[in-house]
Amino acid sequence: MVTVAQPRTVPATGAPAVRAAAVRHLGPNWYAAVMGTAIVANAGATLPVGFPGLRTACTVVWALSCVLLAAVLTARALHWTHHRDQARAHLLDPAVAPFYGCLSMALLAVGAGTLLVGQDWIGLGAAVAVDTVLFVAGTVVGLAAAVAIPYLMVVRHRIEPGQASPVWLLPVVAPMVSAAVGPLLVPHLPAGAWQESFLLACYAMFGLSLLATLVMLPVIFARLVTAGPLPLMLTPTLFLVLGPLGQSTTAANKFADVASGVLPASYAQGFTVFAVLYGVPVMGFALLWLALAVAMVVRARRRGMGFAMTWWAFTFPVGTCVTGAEGLGKHMGLAVFDGLALVLYVALVAAWAVASVRTVRGLLDGRLLAPPARA
């Protein structure tokens, strides 16, 4: 995070000035709370086993994610309006800039939830319209971040050896979220070329994000084995590696869900085969990484790791593994994947509850919006 001393601002009075001052240090990482909330609703809506009241609960959580999205968008607009020096400092900080990918994923996750459960309250037509707007906005922002943030890392950031972080995955995984939630809109497009082109565009974003992730992951793992564990407060970011793994598995299964009737039969069948041949080994690696990440977090907790906004990394990435397991269970008919989805969903809800309570507490006592410590 930005650790340098910040320029003094001109004192001001009044409620608007107080609100503007409060968001000076509110960075793009706050969109992670929106993502983590939305995925609870999205993953719960497609669980293989239904429970009384589950869909209603998911709809309530989706509504909460909408409120959070509006609140964070407003706060970030105030941030850019009144604290442009700090906003530019965030873009030039290699520890903060990658979080701009979270804006894209927050928009996409809330949009998908609108179509999955929000339609119960606002109707299908309105849900499709809202999801379309959020999908387009989120995809544009995500593609821009996937190019702009790596560009800044190369030409403007000064990154020292040993500074590689799982946070670097955030900008490049955003197009994978578009690929995973885009198929939800396919049935609502005109049949024929529109549906086929849109599905293949989602598939292209799948490849874009997957290959970029494969470039990043070796660098991140090499940093771990050569420089040792991450700093305590950054240890939860190890869970971010689960994001592209679970989301790509989800995307592959979503392609198989809608390919029949959109693509020629041979291609549609190929997508179904690909969903299994790709998803099973990737989910296996995700479980391996999950075990490693949990072990590292337990170690960090024993050494005094306290709460920080990085704890939201325990939510959205795990949620993508839930949806990935759900997709594999659907296409393979194996109870083991259904059981895995349920176990991971329980862990997701528990992590979301803890992160939510601790975030509210940190907001009330002012710690989460306080200036960062000097280096």
N, C-alpha and C positions, 0 to 999 in steps of 0.2 A: 504494500500500500504506500501512498505518498507519505513520507516521513519528514520532509523538509518543513521549516517554519513557513507559515503562510503570511502574505502581505496583510497589513492592517487595513480594515475597511472603514469608511466614513461612518461614524455613529449615526444611528437613526432611531426614531421613536415610532410607536404605533404598532398595532397588531400585524399589518402586512410586513413591516420591517422585522418584527420578531420572528414571524414565520419564515421569511427569507433567510435570516441568520441561522435558523435551526437546521436548514438543509444544506449549509455550506459543505459539510463533509459527508453528505449522503451520496454515495457513489452508485454506479450502475449495478453493483453486486446485489442491490436491494431487489432487483427483479427476480432473484433466485427465490425469494419468499412467495412470489406470485406463481412461479413455475412449480414449486414444491406443493403449494396448495391445490393448484389445478390438477396435478397428476393424481392426487388422492381421489378426486371425483372421476377422472377419466379411466383410471385403472379399475376402480370399484364398479363402474358401469358395465364393464365387460368381463367381470369375474365368471368363471365357469359354474359356480354354485351361487344361487341366490339366497339371500337372507331377508326376513321380514324387515321392512323399513330401510333396506340398504340403498335402494334407488333414491328414495326421498332424502336420505342423509347425503348421498353424493350430489344431489341437486342443490342442497343447502351449501355444501362445500364449494360447488361451482359458483354459486352466487357470491360467496365470500371472496373467491378468487377474482371475480369481476370488480368487486369493491376495492380489493387490494391493487388490482391493475390500475384502476382510475386514480387511486391515491398516490401510487408510486409515479405514474406518468405526470401527475400534477406537481409532485415534489421535485421531480427531475426537471420539469419545465421551469420551476422557480429557480432551481440550481443553475441552469444554463442562462437564465435571464439576469440573475443577480450576482452570480459567482463564476463568470466566464473564465477568469484566471485559474480558478480551481478546476473547472471542467477541462481546460486545455492541459493542465498539469496531469489530470487523470489519463488523458489520451497519450501523454508522453511517458507515463509510468508503465513499464512492462508488467507490473504486478496487478494493475487495475484495468488497463485498456482491454484485455481479453474479455472482461465482463460485459462489454457492449454486445456480445453475442447473446447475453441473457435477455435483452430487450426483445429480440426476435423470438426466442423460445417462449417467453411469457405471453406474447401476442398469440402465437400458434397454439399453445396449450389451452389458453382460455377459449380461443375460437373452436378448437376441437371439442371441448367440454360443452360449448353452447349447442353443438349439433348432437352430441351424445346424450346429454341429460337436460340441457337448458330448454330444449323444445317442449318438454313437459309443461313448462310455465309460460313460454312466449309463443309457442306454436312452431310448426315445422318451417313455414315460409320465412318468418322472422329469424329463426335459427340459422337457416341457410344463408340469409343475407348477412347476418353478423359474422358468421364463420368465413364467408367469402371475403369480407372486408379485412378481417384480422389475418386471414391466410395470406392475402396479397401483401398487406403491410409487413407482416412478419417475414415473408419470403424475401421481399426486397431488402429489408434491413439485414436479414441473415446473409444473403449473397454479398451485400456490400461489406459487412463485417468480415466475411470469409476472405475477402481480398484486401480490405483496408488495414486490418489489424496485423496480419503477417507482413504487409508492406511497411507499416510503421516499425515493426520489430526489426526489420532488416535495415532500414535507412535512417531511423530516428532514435530508436531505443538503444541504450548501451547495456547490453546483457553480458554479465560476467560468467565464466565457466562455473558450473554448479548451480545456476539459477533456473534451470529448466523446471517447469512446474506443470502438474495436470491442468491447471487453469488455462494453459495454452490451447487446450482442446475446445474451449467454449466457442470461439468464433467459427471453427471449422465443423463443429457438430450441429450448428444451427440449421444448415441445409438438410441434414438428415432428419430433423424434426419435421421440416416441410414435407420431405419424402414420406414420412410415416403417417402424417395426418391428412395429406392431400387426397389419398384414395377415398376418404369419407365424402368428398365432394363429387367424385366421379359419377355416381348415380343421378346427380342433380344437374348434370351437364347434358346438352343435346347429344343424342346417340350418334355414333359414327366417328368422324375425324376429330371432333372436339374431345370426346372421351379418350380416344386412343392417344392423341397428342398430349393431353394433360397427364395421362398415366405414364407415358414415356418420359415426359419432363420430370415427373417425380422420380422415376428410375434414374435419370441422369443426375439429379441431385443426390440420390443415394450413392452413386459412384463417385461423384465429386467429394462428398464428405468422407466416404470410406477410405479413399486413397490418401486424402489429406491426413486422416487419423493414423493410417499406417506409416506415414512419414514421421508423425509426432511421437507415437508411442515408444519406439526404440530410444529416442532421445530422453524421454521422461524416465524410462526404466534404467537407462545407463546412468542418469544422474543419481538415482537411488542407490545403485550398487557401487558407485565410485565416490559419492560425496556423503553417503549415509542418510539417515532418516530426515524427513522434512522438519522444519521448525514446528514446535508443538501446535501452535494455532493453525498452521497450514495442513496438519496431518489429515483432517477430514476431507481435504480436496482430493485425496487418493480415490475417493468414491466417484469422482467425476469421470474416471476411466470407464466406469460401468455405463455411462451415458451413451457413447457411440456403439457400444456392444449391444446393450438392450434395445436401443432405438433402431439399429440396423436390422436386428432380428424381427422387431415389430414391423418395420417397413416391408421386409421381405414377405411376411405373412399377409400384410394388408394388400400387397400387390396381387398375391394369389387369391385373395377374397374377391377382388373386383375384375380380374383379368378375363374370366369367362364371360363371353358375350361382348367384350370390348376389343379383345385382340383375337387373331386367328386361333383356332383350337390348339394347334401345335405349340404356339407361343404361350397360350394360357396354361396348358399342361406343364410347360417348362417352368413357368413361374411357381406352380405348386411344388414341383420337384425341387426347385431352387430354394424355396422357403424352408424345406426340411434339410437338404444337404448343406445349406449355409447356416441355418439357425441352430441346429443341434450342436455342432462343434463350437460355434461362437458363444452359445449359452454355457457350454462347458467351461470355456476360458473365463467367462464372466463370473462363474461361481468360484473358480480358482482365484481370480483377482479379488473377489469379495472376501474370501477367507484371509488373503494377505492384508487387505485394507482393514478388516476388523481387528486383526492381530496388531497392526501398527497403531490403530486408534486406542486399543486397550493399553498398549505400552505408553502412549502419549498421555492418556488419562491418569495412569499411575504416576507419571512424572509431573503432574500438575496442570494439564491442559484444561483451561477454563472455556466458558462459552464465548463464541464469536459468531459472526454471520456465516463463517465457513461451515457451521453445523448444518446449514441448509443443503449442503452437498449430500447429506444422508437421505434426502427425500427424492428429488426428481430422478437422479440416476437409478435408484432402486426401483422407482415406479416404472421406468422403461423396461427393466428386467421382468417386472410383473406382466406388462403387456406383451413382452416377447414370449414369456412362458405360456401365457393365455393363447397366443396365436399358434404355438407349436402343439399345445394340447388339442386345439380345435382341428388342426389338419392331420394330426397323427392319431387322435383318439386314445391317447395314453393318459391314464389317471396320474402318472408320476408328474407330468407337466402341470396338470390341474392342481395337484397338491403343492408343487413348487410355487405356483402363482399365489395360492392362498397363504402359504407361509411368508413369502416375501411381502404380500400385501399387509399382513399383520405387522411386520417389521416396519413397513412404510408408514402406517398410521401411527405407530408408537413414536417413530422418529419425528414425524410431522407435529405431533402433539407436544413433544419436548421442545422442539425448535420454536414452535409458536409461542408457548408459555414463556420461554426464556427471552424471546425477542420482545414480547410485550413488556416484560419486566425491565429489559434493558432500555426500552424507549421511555418508560415511566421515570426511571432514575437518571436518564440522560447519558448513560455510558455509551450507547451505540451511536449517538450523534456527536460525541465529543471529538475534539481535534485529535489526530493521531499523535503518538509520542514522537519526540525528536529522535533522529537516528543517533 
